[in-house]
Amino acid sequence: MSRLSALLVAGAVWLVAVRWRKGWAAAAAAALLEPLAAVAAALAAGLLAGRRRLRSRRRRVDAARHDVAVLAEMVSLALSAGLTLSGALRAASPIVHPDLGHEVDSVLREATRGGLGSALAAAAGHGRRFYVVVARAVVTGAPLAQAVDSFVQEVVSERRAERLEAARRLPVRLMLPLALLILPGFVLLTVGPTVLAALERFVLP
């Protein structure tokens, strides 16, 4: 068996075995085929797994950050319904992303020891900005609902600005694909009939 064939077979066996969580079987099969193939397959599988984990982690972070506005809106709605801040956070926790919900639950647990204002001020994570705004309102005695509504409006304005910026960049990104697709067709439509007529005159009797 050639080195390339051994590498391909070892890589396939490694990926299948890793999929079924039988790493020892994959390592044994790859080692029997070719030591170099085993090392290459292990590196390839590790790179693929690391890339997938990194992409999954990035998606989770983006989803949790996106739900901070949802958390603020749910807290505002609960406050307008007459719930306390603790009750509003407790009601909103199951609705948002699990990572953000765990942060809110941790804040509520810490609040039972040192007070909600201190717990919010010391909280970190995806909802740090929201916690700081709410903690400032709790400590200073400012209207809580107004502070939460202001935060929601600020986040909505920021997202609107980000979408507008992305919309402004879209024509620049589409310039190259449009040039590669439209320009050849335009040239073909304008020059094509002339070329065909010339070919008919020179080729056809």
N, C-alpha and C positions, 0 to 999 in steps of 0.2 A: 504494500500500500504506500502510495506516495505521501510526501509530507503534507501537501495541500489537501489531499483526500482525508488523511488522518485528522487534520485540523478541522475540516468541515464536519466530519462525523463526530468528533469529540465535542465540538461546540453544540451540535444538535442534541447529543445525549445529555450534555450538561444542562442545557436550557430546559429540556423535558423533565429531567430529574429534579431540578430546582423548582419547577412549576408544581411538582408533586411533593416538594419538601423532602426529598431524599438526597441530600447533598453527599452523603457518604457513597451512595451508588454512583453518582455522577463522577465523583473524584476517582473512584476505582476504575470506572470504564475509561475515563480520559487518560488516566495514567497507564493503563494497559495498552491503549492505542499509541500514544506518543506523549512523552513528558512535556515537550514544548507545546504540543496541542493542548495539554491539560492546563498549562500556565496561561496560554492565550485565551482559552475558553473561560477560565476563572476570571481573568481580567475583564473580558467582554461582559460576562454576566454581572460582575460587580459594578461596572460602569453603567450598564442598563438599569440595574436595581437602584443605584444611587441617583440616577437621573429621574427615575419614576418617583422616588421618595421626595426629591427636591421639588418636583412639579406638584406633587400632591400636597406638600407642606405649603407651597406658595399659594395654591388654591384655597387651602383652609384659612390661611392668614388673610387673604383678600376677602373671603366670604365673611369672616368674623369682623373685619374692619367695616365692611359694608353694612353689617347689621347693627353697628353702633347707632346709626340714625334710627333704625327700627326700634332699638331699645329706648332711645330718647322719646320717640313718638308714643310708644306704649306707656312709658312712665307719665308723660304729659296727659294722655287720655285717662289713665288711672287716677291721677291727681285731680283732674276735673270731675271725675266721678265720686270724689270724696275719700279716696283711700289715702293713707299716710304714705310717706316716702318709702318706708320699709315694705309696706304692703304692695306699693306700685312696683318696686324692684322685684319682689317675690312673684308677682303676677306676670311680669314681663320676662322673667328668666327662662321659662320653658319655651318661649316663642322664638327667641333669637338663636343664633348659631350655638352649637354645644360648647365650643371653646369660650365664647363670650358668656354663655349662661353659667359655666363653671366659675368664671371670674365674679359674676354677680353673687352667686351663692357663697363664694369665699368672703366677699365683702360683708354679706349679711351675717356670716358666722363671726367675723371679726367685730362686727357692730355690737354683738351681745356682750363683748368683753370691755371695749373701750369707747363705745358710742359710735353712732353712724357717721357723724362728721369726721372723726379721726380715721375711721376705717376707709371712708371714701378718699380722704386726703392722702392716705398711705398706699392706696391701691395702685397697681400697675397692670399693664397689659394692653389689650386692644382698645379698651374703652377708657384709657387714661384721661383723655381730654374731657370726656363727659363726667367722669368722677370728680375731677378738679373743679369743674363748673358747679356741680351740685354741692360739693363740700364747701365751696366758698359761700354759696347761698345759705347753707345750713349754719355755718359758723357766724356769719354776719347778720343773719336774720332777714336777708333780702327775700322778696317774693320768690318762692320756689318754682311755681308754675311759669312765671315770667322768665326766669333763668333757663329753664328747660326749653321753653319755646324759642328763646333767642339762640340757644345752641342748635336746635333743629333747623332754624332758618339759616344759620351760618353754614351748617353742613350741606344743606340743599343748594345754597349759593355756590359753595366750593365745587360741588359735583356738576352744577350747571356750567361753571367756568371750565372745568376739565372736559366736559363734552363739547363745548364750543371750540376749545383748543384742538381737540381731536378732529372735529369737523373741519377746522381750518387746515389741518395737516393732510387731510384726505386727498385733496386734489394733487398735492405734491407727490404723495405716494402712488397715485394712479397715473402720474404723468408717463412713467416708463412703460407700464403695461399698455396704456392707450397708444403710445407711440409705436410700440412693437406690433400691436394688433391692427390699428387703424391705418397707419401709414402704408404698410404693404398693400392693404386692400385698396386704398386710394390710388396708389401708383398703378396697381393692376387695372383698376377701372378706367383710369385716364390714358395710360400708355398701352394697355392690352389691345384695344381695337386697332390702334395704329400698327402695332407689331403683327397682328393677325392679318391685316390687309396687306402688309408688305410681304409676309410669308406666302399669301395666296398668289401674289403677282410673280414671285420668284420661283415658287415650288410647283404650283399647279400649272398645267399646260394652258 
